[in-house]
Protein backbone atom coordinates (compact mmCIF):
# COMPACT_ATOMS: atom_id res chain seq x y z
CA UNK A 1 0.00 0.00 0.00
CA UNK A 2 1.31 3.45 -0.90
CA UNK A 3 1.83 6.06 1.81
CA UNK A 4 -0.93 8.41 0.62
CA UNK A 5 -3.54 5.66 0.48
CA UNK A 6 -2.65 4.34 3.93
CA UNK A 7 -2.55 7.77 5.58
CA UNK A 8 -6.07 8.53 4.34
CA UNK A 9 -7.24 5.43 6.19
CA UNK A 10 -5.86 6.49 9.60
CA UNK A 11 -8.92 7.50 11.60
CA UNK A 12 -9.47 8.83 15.11
CA UNK A 13 -9.92 6.11 17.77
CA UNK A 14 -13.36 5.31 19.25
CA UNK A 15 -13.51 7.95 21.97
CA UNK A 16 -17.25 7.43 22.40
CA UNK A 17 -16.37 4.25 24.31
CA UNK A 18 -14.33 6.18 26.87
CA UNK A 19 -17.19 6.86 29.25
CA UNK A 20 -18.34 3.22 29.27
CA UNK A 21 -14.80 1.95 29.80
CA UNK A 22 -14.35 4.39 32.67
CA UNK A 23 -17.58 3.11 34.24
CA UNK A 24 -16.26 -0.45 34.04
CA UNK A 25 -13.02 0.62 35.72
CA UNK A 26 -14.87 2.54 38.44
CA UNK A 27 -17.00 -0.53 39.23
CA UNK A 28 -13.99 -2.67 40.08
CA UNK A 29 -13.17 -3.45 43.73
CA UNK A 30 -10.89 -0.48 44.40
CA UNK A 31 -11.16 3.24 45.08
CA UNK A 32 -11.73 5.16 41.85
CA UNK A 33 -8.53 5.81 39.97
CA UNK A 34 -6.40 4.02 42.55
CA UNK A 35 -4.55 1.97 39.94
CA UNK A 36 -3.52 5.15 38.17
CA UNK A 37 -1.87 4.70 34.81
CA UNK A 38 -2.78 1.01 34.64
CA UNK A 39 -6.38 2.17 34.36
CA UNK A 40 -5.36 4.80 31.81
CA UNK A 41 -3.71 2.14 29.63
CA UNK A 42 -6.70 -0.21 29.81
CA UNK A 43 -9.03 2.60 28.78
CA UNK A 44 -6.73 3.76 25.98
CA UNK A 45 -6.36 0.30 24.46
CA UNK A 46 -10.13 -0.23 24.64
CA UNK A 47 -10.68 3.06 22.83
CA UNK A 48 -8.08 2.19 20.18
CA UNK A 49 -9.37 -1.34 19.65
CA UNK A 50 -12.95 -0.07 19.64
CA UNK A 51 -14.20 -2.45 22.30
CA UNK A 52 -15.29 -2.55 25.96
CA UNK A 53 -13.28 -5.76 26.35
CA UNK A 54 -9.77 -5.10 24.99
CA UNK A 55 -7.44 -8.04 24.58
CA UNK A 56 -3.71 -8.52 24.22
CA UNK A 57 -3.02 -11.82 22.52
CA UNK A 58 -0.19 -11.04 20.11
CA UNK A 59 2.68 -8.65 20.72
CA UNK A 60 5.29 -7.93 18.05
CA UNK A 61 8.53 -5.98 18.43
CA UNK A 62 10.04 -4.75 15.18
CA UNK A 63 13.79 -4.11 15.41
CA UNK A 64 15.09 -2.28 12.35
CA UNK A 65 18.79 -1.88 11.51
CA UNK A 66 20.59 0.49 9.20
CA UNK A 67 23.95 2.21 8.86
CA UNK A 68 24.62 5.94 8.59
CA UNK A 69 27.16 7.71 6.41
CA UNK A 70 27.63 10.39 9.06
CA UNK A 71 29.49 7.80 11.15
CA UNK A 72 32.60 8.84 9.21
CA UNK A 73 32.50 12.13 11.13
CA UNK A 74 33.49 10.28 14.32
CA UNK A 75 30.23 10.86 16.21
CA UNK A 76 30.00 7.41 17.83
CA UNK A 77 32.05 5.53 20.40
CA UNK A 78 31.72 2.33 18.36
CA UNK A 79 32.89 1.32 14.86
CA UNK A 80 30.26 0.96 12.15
CA UNK A 81 30.64 -2.82 11.84
CA UNK A 82 28.89 -3.14 15.20
CA UNK A 83 25.54 -2.64 13.43
CA UNK A 84 25.94 -5.86 11.44
CA UNK A 85 27.41 -7.71 14.42
CA UNK A 86 24.46 -6.77 16.61
CA UNK A 87 21.94 -7.87 13.99
CA UNK A 88 23.54 -11.32 14.10
CA UNK A 89 23.32 -11.17 17.91
CA UNK A 90 19.59 -10.36 17.65
CA UNK A 91 19.09 -13.35 15.37
CA UNK A 92 20.95 -15.63 17.79
CA UNK A 93 18.70 -14.41 20.60
CA UNK A 94 21.51 -13.01 22.73
CA UNK A 95 20.77 -9.27 22.85
CA UNK A 96 18.94 -7.24 25.46
CA UNK A 97 15.82 -7.04 23.30
CA UNK A 98 15.70 -10.84 23.00
CA UNK A 99 15.93 -11.38 26.75
CA UNK A 100 13.27 -8.79 27.59
CA UNK A 101 10.98 -9.81 24.73
CA UNK A 102 11.02 -13.41 25.94
CA UNK A 103 10.09 -12.11 29.40
CA UNK A 104 7.29 -9.95 27.97
CA UNK A 105 6.00 -12.63 25.60
CA UNK A 106 6.67 -10.60 22.47
CA UNK A 107 7.78 -11.82 19.07
CA UNK A 108 10.87 -10.11 17.66
CA UNK A 109 11.09 -9.35 13.94
CA UNK A 110 14.55 -8.16 12.84
CA UNK A 111 14.74 -6.08 9.65
CA UNK A 112 17.84 -5.18 7.65
CA UNK A 113 16.86 -1.84 6.14
CA UNK A 114 20.35 -0.68 5.20
CA UNK A 115 23.15 -2.45 7.04
CA UNK A 116 26.64 -2.34 5.53
CA UNK A 117 27.63 -5.85 4.48
CA UNK A 118 25.63 -8.96 3.75
CA UNK A 119 23.70 -10.77 6.46
CA UNK A 120 23.18 -14.38 5.46
CA UNK A 121 20.70 -15.68 7.99
CA UNK A 122 18.03 -18.35 7.76
CA UNK A 123 16.16 -17.19 10.87
CA UNK A 124 12.35 -17.08 10.47
CA UNK A 125 12.46 -13.77 12.35
CA UNK A 126 14.74 -12.07 9.81
CA UNK A 127 13.49 -9.78 7.05
CA UNK A 128 16.07 -8.67 4.48
CA UNK A 129 14.69 -5.40 3.12
CA UNK A 130 17.94 -3.56 2.40
CA UNK A 131 17.39 -0.31 0.50
CA UNK A 132 21.15 0.04 0.15
CA UNK A 133 24.22 -0.35 2.35
CA UNK A 134 23.94 2.71 4.55
CA UNK A 135 22.97 6.33 3.97
CA UNK A 136 25.25 9.07 2.69
CA UNK A 137 27.02 11.48 5.01
CA UNK A 138 24.43 14.25 5.51
CA UNK A 139 27.21 16.73 6.26
CA UNK A 140 27.95 16.61 2.53
CA UNK A 141 24.40 16.48 1.16
CA UNK A 142 21.13 14.61 1.65
CA UNK A 143 21.30 11.31 3.55
CA UNK A 144 19.30 9.57 0.81
CA UNK A 145 17.26 10.39 -2.26
CA UNK A 146 13.62 11.40 -1.89
CA UNK A 147 12.71 8.18 -3.70
CA UNK A 148 14.68 6.14 -1.15
CA UNK A 149 12.92 7.96 1.69
CA UNK A 150 9.56 6.96 0.23
CA UNK A 151 10.81 3.41 -0.36
CA UNK A 152 11.94 3.06 3.26
CA UNK A 153 8.55 4.16 4.62
CA UNK A 154 6.68 1.90 2.22
CA UNK A 155 9.00 -0.96 3.18
CA UNK A 156 7.93 -0.51 6.79
CA UNK A 157 4.28 -0.55 5.74
CA UNK A 158 4.82 -3.74 3.75
CA UNK A 159 6.67 -5.51 6.58
CA UNK A 160 3.84 -4.70 8.98
CA UNK A 161 1.19 -5.82 6.50
CA UNK A 162 3.00 -9.14 6.01
CA UNK A 163 2.94 -9.77 9.75
CA UNK A 164 -0.69 -8.65 10.03
CA UNK A 165 -1.70 -11.18 7.41
CA UNK A 166 -0.33 -13.93 9.66
CA UNK A 167 -2.65 -12.82 12.46
CA UNK A 168 -3.96 -9.70 14.19
CA UNK A 169 -1.35 -7.80 16.21
CA UNK A 170 -2.58 -6.27 19.48
CA UNK A 171 0.55 -4.37 20.59
CA UNK A 172 3.47 -3.13 18.50
CA UNK A 173 6.92 -2.15 19.74
CA UNK A 174 9.43 -0.32 17.56
CA UNK A 175 13.18 -0.42 18.13
CA UNK A 176 16.38 -0.07 16.13
CA UNK A 177 20.08 -0.60 15.70
CA UNK A 178 22.44 1.65 13.78
CA UNK A 179 25.77 3.18 14.69
CA UNK A 180 25.50 7.01 14.48
CA UNK A 181 21.70 6.96 14.39
CA UNK A 182 21.37 9.24 17.43
CA UNK A 183 23.03 11.92 15.28
CA UNK A 184 20.32 11.50 12.66
CA UNK A 185 17.59 11.43 15.33
CA UNK A 186 18.98 14.63 16.88
CA UNK A 187 18.81 16.43 13.55
CA UNK A 188 15.25 15.24 12.89
CA UNK A 189 14.18 16.20 16.40
CA UNK A 190 15.68 19.68 16.15
CA UNK A 191 13.91 20.37 12.86
CA UNK A 192 10.48 19.13 13.96
CA UNK A 193 10.39 20.43 17.55
CA UNK A 194 12.24 23.69 16.88
CA UNK A 195 14.74 23.03 19.66
CA UNK A 196 18.41 23.80 19.03
CA UNK A 197 20.90 21.09 18.11
CA UNK A 198 22.65 21.59 21.45
CA UNK A 199 19.39 21.02 23.37
CA UNK A 200 18.52 17.73 21.66
CA UNK A 201 21.95 16.18 21.08
CA UNK A 202 23.40 13.89 23.71
CA UNK A 203 26.06 11.20 24.15
CA UNK A 204 24.43 8.29 22.35
CA UNK A 205 26.71 5.29 22.82
CA UNK A 206 28.65 7.16 25.52
CA UNK A 207 30.96 9.58 23.72
CA UNK A 208 33.26 11.95 25.62
CA UNK A 209 32.92 15.74 25.89
CA UNK A 210 35.10 16.45 22.87
CA UNK A 211 33.10 14.10 20.63
CA UNK A 212 29.85 15.53 21.96
CA UNK A 213 30.86 19.03 20.86
CA UNK A 214 31.73 17.64 17.44
CA UNK A 215 28.42 15.80 17.26
CA UNK A 216 26.45 18.97 18.01
CA UNK A 217 28.41 20.82 15.32
CA UNK A 218 27.70 17.99 12.85
CA UNK A 219 23.95 18.19 13.55
CA UNK A 220 23.97 21.98 13.10
CA UNK A 221 25.97 21.69 9.87
CA UNK A 222 23.61 19.05 8.43
CA UNK A 223 20.51 21.14 9.12
CA UNK A 224 22.03 24.33 7.74
CA UNK A 225 23.38 22.59 4.65
CA UNK A 226 20.27 20.57 3.75
CA UNK A 227 17.57 23.01 4.89
CA UNK A 228 14.74 20.47 5.33
CA UNK A 229 11.12 21.61 5.27
CA UNK A 230 9.92 21.12 8.88
CA UNK A 231 6.37 20.39 7.68
CA UNK A 232 7.34 17.70 5.14
CA UNK A 233 8.28 14.35 6.75
CA UNK A 234 9.58 12.89 3.49
CA UNK A 235 11.86 15.88 2.94
CA UNK A 236 13.20 15.61 6.51
CA UNK A 237 13.83 11.87 6.16
CA UNK A 238 15.42 12.31 2.72
CA UNK A 239 17.85 14.94 3.99
CA UNK A 240 18.59 13.87 7.58
CA UNK A 241 17.27 10.38 8.17
CA UNK A 242 18.29 6.75 8.16
CA UNK A 243 16.78 3.78 6.40
CA UNK A 244 15.85 2.20 9.73
CA UNK A 245 14.15 5.44 10.80
CA UNK A 246 12.12 5.44 7.60
CA UNK A 247 11.09 1.80 8.00
CA UNK A 248 10.01 2.42 11.61
CA UNK A 249 7.97 5.39 10.38
CA UNK A 250 6.15 3.09 7.96
CA UNK A 251 5.54 0.49 10.70
CA UNK A 252 4.04 3.18 12.95
CA UNK A 253 1.76 4.45 10.17
CA UNK A 254 0.58 0.91 9.34
CA UNK A 255 -0.07 0.21 13.03
CA UNK A 256 -2.26 3.29 13.27
CA UNK A 257 -4.12 2.28 10.10
CA UNK A 258 -4.91 -1.07 11.72
CA UNK A 259 -5.96 0.53 15.03
CA UNK A 260 -3.06 -1.00 16.94
CA UNK A 261 -1.35 0.76 19.88
CA UNK A 262 2.34 1.52 19.28
CA UNK A 263 4.88 1.53 22.09
CA UNK A 264 7.70 3.88 21.24
CA UNK A 265 11.09 2.95 22.67
CA UNK A 266 13.70 5.66 23.09
CA UNK A 267 15.18 8.57 21.21
CA UNK A 268 15.59 7.07 17.75
CA UNK A 269 12.26 5.26 17.53
CA UNK A 270 10.52 8.39 18.81
CA UNK A 271 12.13 10.38 15.99
CA UNK A 272 10.24 8.03 13.65
CA UNK A 273 7.06 8.78 15.60
CA UNK A 274 7.71 12.51 15.08
CA UNK A 275 7.93 11.91 11.32
CA UNK A 276 4.80 9.73 11.36
CA UNK A 277 2.87 12.39 13.26
CA UNK A 278 3.46 14.86 10.42
CA UNK A 279 1.55 12.59 8.04
CA UNK A 280 -1.67 12.50 10.06
CA UNK A 281 -2.96 14.33 13.15
CA UNK A 282 -4.40 11.02 14.41
CA UNK A 283 -1.03 9.25 14.70
CA UNK A 284 -0.33 10.73 18.14
CA UNK A 285 -3.53 9.14 19.46
CA UNK A 286 -2.14 5.64 18.90
CA UNK A 287 1.27 6.24 20.49
CA UNK A 288 2.36 5.16 23.97
CA UNK A 289 5.64 6.39 25.47
CA UNK A 290 7.18 3.36 27.14
CA UNK A 291 9.91 5.22 29.02
CA UNK A 292 11.99 8.38 29.27
CA UNK A 293 15.46 7.86 27.84
CA UNK A 294 18.67 9.28 29.27
CA UNK A 295 19.12 10.98 25.87
CA UNK A 296 18.18 14.55 26.75
CA UNK A 297 16.40 15.18 23.44
CA UNK A 298 13.84 12.49 24.25
CA UNK A 299 11.92 14.73 26.64
CA UNK A 300 11.45 17.33 23.89
CA UNK A 301 10.14 14.64 21.55
CA UNK A 302 7.61 13.44 24.12
CA UNK A 303 6.53 16.99 24.93
CA UNK A 304 5.93 17.62 21.22
CA UNK A 305 3.85 14.45 20.97
CA UNK A 306 2.01 15.20 24.23
CA UNK A 307 3.07 11.92 25.84
CA UNK A 308 3.94 11.01 29.42
CA UNK A 309 6.34 8.06 29.76
CA UNK A 310 5.25 4.96 31.65
CA UNK A 311 8.71 4.26 33.06
CA UNK A 312 11.90 6.10 33.94
CA UNK A 313 14.69 3.56 34.26
CA UNK A 314 17.64 5.54 32.84
CA UNK A 315 17.66 3.37 29.71
CA UNK A 316 19.62 4.29 26.58
CA UNK A 317 20.20 0.98 24.82
CA UNK A 318 17.58 1.16 22.08
CA UNK A 319 16.70 -2.08 20.28
CA UNK A 320 13.11 -1.72 21.53
CA UNK A 321 14.05 -2.77 25.08
CA UNK A 322 12.00 -0.04 26.74
CA UNK A 323 9.06 -0.76 24.45
CA UNK A 324 8.77 -4.40 25.53
CA UNK A 325 8.93 -3.38 29.18
CA UNK A 326 6.12 -0.94 28.45
CA UNK A 327 4.11 -3.75 26.86
CA UNK A 328 3.97 -5.47 30.22
CA UNK A 329 2.57 -2.34 31.89
CA UNK A 330 -0.09 -1.98 29.20
CA UNK A 331 -1.04 -5.64 29.46
CA UNK A 332 -1.26 -5.35 33.24
CA UNK A 333 -3.85 -2.61 32.79
CA UNK A 334 -5.90 -4.84 30.48
CA UNK A 335 -5.71 -7.71 32.98
CA UNK A 336 -7.07 -5.39 35.69
CA UNK A 337 -10.01 -4.38 33.53
CA UNK A 338 -10.84 -7.91 32.41
CA UNK A 339 -10.03 -10.03 35.46
CA UNK A 340 -10.64 -7.92 38.56
CA UNK A 341 -13.95 -8.45 40.36
CA UNK A 342 -16.65 -5.78 40.42
CA UNK A 343 -18.24 -4.57 43.67
CA UNK A 344 -21.40 -6.51 42.86
CA UNK A 345 -19.73 -9.78 41.87
CA UNK A 346 -17.47 -9.74 44.94
CA UNK A 347 -20.16 -8.61 47.36
CA UNK A 348 -18.04 -5.63 48.42
CA UNK A 349 -19.68 -2.41 49.63
CA UNK A 350 -19.16 0.68 47.51
CA UNK A 351 -17.84 4.03 48.70
CA UNK A 352 -20.29 6.15 50.64
CA UNK A 353 -22.15 9.07 49.12
C-alpha positions as CSV (number, residue, x, y, z in Angstrom):
1,X,0.0,0.0,0.0
2,X,1.3,3.5,-0.9
3,X,1.8,6.1,1.8
4,X,-0.9,8.4,0.6
5,X,-3.5,5.7,0.5
6,X,-2.7,4.3,3.9
7,X,-2.5,7.8,5.6
8,X,-6.1,8.5,4.3
9,X,-7.2,5.4,6.2
10,X,-5.9,6.5,9.6
11,X,-8.9,7.5,11.6
12,X,-9.5,8.8,15.1
13,X,-9.9,6.1,17.8
14,X,-13.4,5.3,19.3
15,X,-13.5,8.0,22.0
16,X,-17.3,7.4,22.4
17,X,-16.4,4.3,24.3
18,X,-14.3,6.2,26.9
19,X,-17.2,6.9,29.3
20,X,-18.3,3.2,29.3
21,X,-14.8,1.9,29.8
22,X,-14.4,4.4,32.7
23,X,-17.6,3.1,34.2
24,X,-16.3,-0.5,34.0
25,X,-13.0,0.6,35.7
26,X,-14.9,2.5,38.4
27,X,-17.0,-0.5,39.2
28,X,-14.0,-2.7,40.1
29,X,-13.2,-3.4,43.7
30,X,-10.9,-0.5,44.4
31,X,-11.2,3.2,45.1
32,X,-11.7,5.2,41.9
33,X,-8.5,5.8,40.0
34,X,-6.4,4.0,42.6
35,X,-4.6,2.0,39.9
36,X,-3.5,5.1,38.2
37,X,-1.9,4.7,34.8
38,X,-2.8,1.0,34.6
39,X,-6.4,2.2,34.4
40,X,-5.4,4.8,31.8
41,X,-3.7,2.1,29.6
42,X,-6.7,-0.2,29.8
43,X,-9.0,2.6,28.8
44,X,-6.7,3.8,26.0
45,X,-6.4,0.3,24.5
46,X,-10.1,-0.2,24.6
47,X,-10.7,3.1,22.8
48,X,-8.1,2.2,20.2
49,X,-9.4,-1.3,19.7
50,X,-12.9,-0.1,19.6
51,X,-14.2,-2.5,22.3
52,X,-15.3,-2.5,26.0
53,X,-13.3,-5.8,26.4
54,X,-9.8,-5.1,25.0
55,X,-7.4,-8.0,24.6
56,X,-3.7,-8.5,24.2
57,X,-3.0,-11.8,22.5
58,X,-0.2,-11.0,20.1
59,X,2.7,-8.7,20.7
60,X,5.3,-7.9,18.1
61,X,8.5,-6.0,18.4
62,X,10.0,-4.7,15.2
63,X,13.8,-4.1,15.4
64,X,15.1,-2.3,12.3
65,X,18.8,-1.9,11.5
66,X,20.6,0.5,9.2
67,X,23.9,2.2,8.9
68,X,24.6,5.9,8.6
69,X,27.2,7.7,6.4
70,X,27.6,10.4,9.1
71,X,29.5,7.8,11.1
72,X,32.6,8.8,9.2
73,X,32.5,12.1,11.1
74,X,33.5,10.3,14.3
75,X,30.2,10.9,16.2
76,X,30.0,7.4,17.8
77,X,32.1,5.5,20.4
78,X,31.7,2.3,18.4
79,X,32.9,1.3,14.9
80,X,30.3,1.0,12.2
81,X,30.6,-2.8,11.8
82,X,28.9,-3.1,15.2
83,X,25.5,-2.6,13.4
84,X,25.9,-5.9,11.4
85,X,27.4,-7.7,14.4
86,X,24.5,-6.8,16.6
87,X,21.9,-7.9,14.0
88,X,23.5,-11.3,14.1
89,X,23.3,-11.2,17.9
90,X,19.6,-10.4,17.6
91,X,19.1,-13.4,15.4
92,X,20.9,-15.6,17.8
93,X,18.7,-14.4,20.6
94,X,21.5,-13.0,22.7
95,X,20.8,-9.3,22.9
96,X,18.9,-7.2,25.5
97,X,15.8,-7.0,23.3
98,X,15.7,-10.8,23.0
99,X,15.9,-11.4,26.7
100,X,13.3,-8.8,27.6
101,X,11.0,-9.8,24.7
102,X,11.0,-13.4,25.9
103,X,10.1,-12.1,29.4
104,X,7.3,-10.0,28.0
105,X,6.0,-12.6,25.6
106,X,6.7,-10.6,22.5
107,X,7.8,-11.8,19.1
108,X,10.9,-10.1,17.7
109,X,11.1,-9.4,13.9
110,X,14.5,-8.2,12.8
111,X,14.7,-6.1,9.7
112,X,17.8,-5.2,7.7
113,X,16.9,-1.8,6.1
114,X,20.3,-0.7,5.2
115,X,23.2,-2.4,7.0
116,X,26.6,-2.3,5.5
117,X,27.6,-5.8,4.5
118,X,25.6,-9.0,3.7
119,X,23.7,-10.8,6.5
120,X,23.2,-14.4,5.5
121,X,20.7,-15.7,8.0
122,X,18.0,-18.4,7.8
123,X,16.2,-17.2,10.9
124,X,12.4,-17.1,10.5
125,X,12.5,-13.8,12.3
126,X,14.7,-12.1,9.8
127,X,13.5,-9.8,7.0
128,X,16.1,-8.7,4.5
129,X,14.7,-5.4,3.1
130,X,17.9,-3.6,2.4
131,X,17.4,-0.3,0.5
132,X,21.2,0.0,0.2
133,X,24.2,-0.3,2.4
134,X,23.9,2.7,4.5
135,X,23.0,6.3,4.0
136,X,25.3,9.1,2.7
137,X,27.0,11.5,5.0
138,X,24.4,14.2,5.5
139,X,27.2,16.7,6.3
140,X,27.9,16.6,2.5
141,X,24.4,16.5,1.2
142,X,21.1,14.6,1.7
143,X,21.3,11.3,3.5
144,X,19.3,9.6,0.8
145,X,17.3,10.4,-2.3
146,X,13.6,11.4,-1.9
147,X,12.7,8.2,-3.7
148,X,14.7,6.1,-1.1
149,X,12.9,8.0,1.7
150,X,9.6,7.0,0.2
151,X,10.8,3.4,-0.4
152,X,11.9,3.1,3.3
153,X,8.6,4.2,4.6
154,X,6.7,1.9,2.2
155,X,9.0,-1.0,3.2
156,X,7.9,-0.5,6.8
157,X,4.3,-0.6,5.7
158,X,4.8,-3.7,3.8
159,X,6.7,-5.5,6.6
160,X,3.8,-4.7,9.0
161,X,1.2,-5.8,6.5
162,X,3.0,-9.1,6.0
163,X,2.9,-9.8,9.8
164,X,-0.7,-8.6,10.0
165,X,-1.7,-11.2,7.4
166,X,-0.3,-13.9,9.7
167,X,-2.6,-12.8,12.5
168,X,-4.0,-9.7,14.2
169,X,-1.4,-7.8,16.2
170,X,-2.6,-6.3,19.5
171,X,0.5,-4.4,20.6
172,X,3.5,-3.1,18.5
173,X,6.9,-2.2,19.7
174,X,9.4,-0.3,17.6
175,X,13.2,-0.4,18.1
176,X,16.4,-0.1,16.1
177,X,20.1,-0.6,15.7
178,X,22.4,1.6,13.8
179,X,25.8,3.2,14.7
180,X,25.5,7.0,14.5
181,X,21.7,7.0,14.4
182,X,21.4,9.2,17.4
183,X,23.0,11.9,15.3
184,X,20.3,11.5,12.7
185,X,17.6,11.4,15.3
186,X,19.0,14.6,16.9
187,X,18.8,16.4,13.6
188,X,15.3,15.2,12.9
189,X,14.2,16.2,16.4
190,X,15.7,19.7,16.2
191,X,13.9,20.4,12.9
192,X,10.5,19.1,14.0
193,X,10.4,20.4,17.6
194,X,12.2,23.7,16.9
195,X,14.7,23.0,19.7
196,X,18.4,23.8,19.0
197,X,20.9,21.1,18.1
198,X,22.6,21.6,21.4
199,X,19.4,21.0,23.4
200,X,18.5,17.7,21.7
201,X,21.9,16.2,21.1
202,X,23.4,13.9,23.7
203,X,26.1,11.2,24.1
204,X,24.4,8.3,22.3
205,X,26.7,5.3,22.8
206,X,28.6,7.2,25.5
207,X,31.0,9.6,23.7
208,X,33.3,12.0,25.6
209,X,32.9,15.7,25.9
210,X,35.1,16.4,22.9
211,X,33.1,14.1,20.6
212,X,29.9,15.5,22.0
213,X,30.9,19.0,20.9
214,X,31.7,17.6,17.4
215,X,28.4,15.8,17.3
216,X,26.4,19.0,18.0
217,X,28.4,20.8,15.3
218,X,27.7,18.0,12.9
219,X,23.9,18.2,13.5
220,X,24.0,22.0,13.1
221,X,26.0,21.7,9.9
222,X,23.6,19.0,8.4
223,X,20.5,21.1,9.1
224,X,22.0,24.3,7.7
225,X,23.4,22.6,4.6
226,X,20.3,20.6,3.7
227,X,17.6,23.0,4.9
228,X,14.7,20.5,5.3
229,X,11.1,21.6,5.3
230,X,9.9,21.1,8.9
231,X,6.4,20.4,7.7
232,X,7.3,17.7,5.1
233,X,8.3,14.3,6.7
234,X,9.6,12.9,3.5
235,X,11.9,15.9,2.9
236,X,13.2,15.6,6.5
237,X,13.8,11.9,6.2
238,X,15.4,12.3,2.7
239,X,17.9,14.9,4.0
240,X,18.6,13.9,7.6
241,X,17.3,10.4,8.2
242,X,18.3,6.8,8.2
243,X,16.8,3.8,6.4
244,X,15.8,2.2,9.7
245,X,14.2,5.4,10.8
246,X,12.1,5.4,7.6
247,X,11.1,1.8,8.0
248,X,10.0,2.4,11.6
249,X,8.0,5.4,10.4
250,X,6.1,3.1,8.0
251,X,5.5,0.5,10.7
252,X,4.0,3.2,12.9
253,X,1.8,4.4,10.2
254,X,0.6,0.9,9.3
255,X,-0.1,0.2,13.0
256,X,-2.3,3.3,13.3
257,X,-4.1,2.3,10.1
258,X,-4.9,-1.1,11.7
259,X,-6.0,0.5,15.0
260,X,-3.1,-1.0,16.9
261,X,-1.4,0.8,19.9
262,X,2.3,1.5,19.3
263,X,4.9,1.5,22.1
264,X,7.7,3.9,21.2
265,X,11.1,3.0,22.7
266,X,13.7,5.7,23.1
267,X,15.2,8.6,21.2
268,X,15.6,7.1,17.7
269,X,12.3,5.3,17.5
270,X,10.5,8.4,18.8
271,X,12.1,10.4,16.0
272,X,10.2,8.0,13.7
273,X,7.1,8.8,15.6
274,X,7.7,12.5,15.1
275,X,7.9,11.9,11.3
276,X,4.8,9.7,11.4
277,X,2.9,12.4,13.3
278,X,3.5,14.9,10.4
279,X,1.6,12.6,8.0
280,X,-1.7,12.5,10.1
281,X,-3.0,14.3,13.2
282,X,-4.4,11.0,14.4
283,X,-1.0,9.2,14.7
284,X,-0.3,10.7,18.1
285,X,-3.5,9.1,19.5
286,X,-2.1,5.6,18.9
287,X,1.3,6.2,20.5
288,X,2.4,5.2,24.0
289,X,5.6,6.4,25.5
290,X,7.2,3.4,27.1
291,X,9.9,5.2,29.0
292,X,12.0,8.4,29.3
293,X,15.5,7.9,27.8
294,X,18.7,9.3,29.3
295,X,19.1,11.0,25.9
296,X,18.2,14.6,26.7
297,X,16.4,15.2,23.4
298,X,13.8,12.5,24.2
299,X,11.9,14.7,26.6
300,X,11.4,17.3,23.9
301,X,10.1,14.6,21.6
302,X,7.6,13.4,24.1
303,X,6.5,17.0,24.9
304,X,5.9,17.6,21.2
305,X,3.9,14.5,21.0
306,X,2.0,15.2,24.2
307,X,3.1,11.9,25.8
308,X,3.9,11.0,29.4
309,X,6.3,8.1,29.8
310,X,5.3,5.0,31.7
311,X,8.7,4.3,33.1
312,X,11.9,6.1,33.9
313,X,14.7,3.6,34.3
314,X,17.6,5.5,32.8
315,X,17.7,3.4,29.7
316,X,19.6,4.3,26.6
317,X,20.2,1.0,24.8
318,X,17.6,1.2,22.1
319,X,16.7,-2.1,20.3
320,X,13.1,-1.7,21.5
321,X,14.1,-2.8,25.1
322,X,12.0,0.0,26.7
323,X,9.1,-0.8,24.5
324,X,8.8,-4.4,25.5
325,X,8.9,-3.4,29.2
326,X,6.1,-0.9,28.4
327,X,4.1,-3.7,26.9
328,X,4.0,-5.5,30.2
329,X,2.6,-2.3,31.9
330,X,-0.1,-2.0,29.2
331,X,-1.0,-5.6,29.5
332,X,-1.3,-5.4,33.2
333,X,-3.9,-2.6,32.8
334,X,-5.9,-4.8,30.5
335,X,-5.7,-7.7,33.0
336,X,-7.1,-5.4,35.7
337,X,-10.0,-4.4,33.5
338,X,-10.8,-7.9,32.4
339,X,-10.0,-10.0,35.5
340,X,-10.6,-7.9,38.6
341,X,-14.0,-8.4,40.4
342,X,-16.6,-5.8,40.4
343,X,-18.2,-4.6,43.7
344,X,-21.4,-6.5,42.9
345,X,-19.7,-9.8,41.9
346,X,-17.5,-9.7,44.9
347,X,-20.2,-8.6,47.4
348,X,-18.0,-5.6,48.4
349,X,-19.7,-2.4,49.6
350,X,-19.2,0.7,47.5
351,X,-17.8,4.0,48.7
352,X,-20.3,6.1,50.6
353,X,-22.2,9.1,49.1
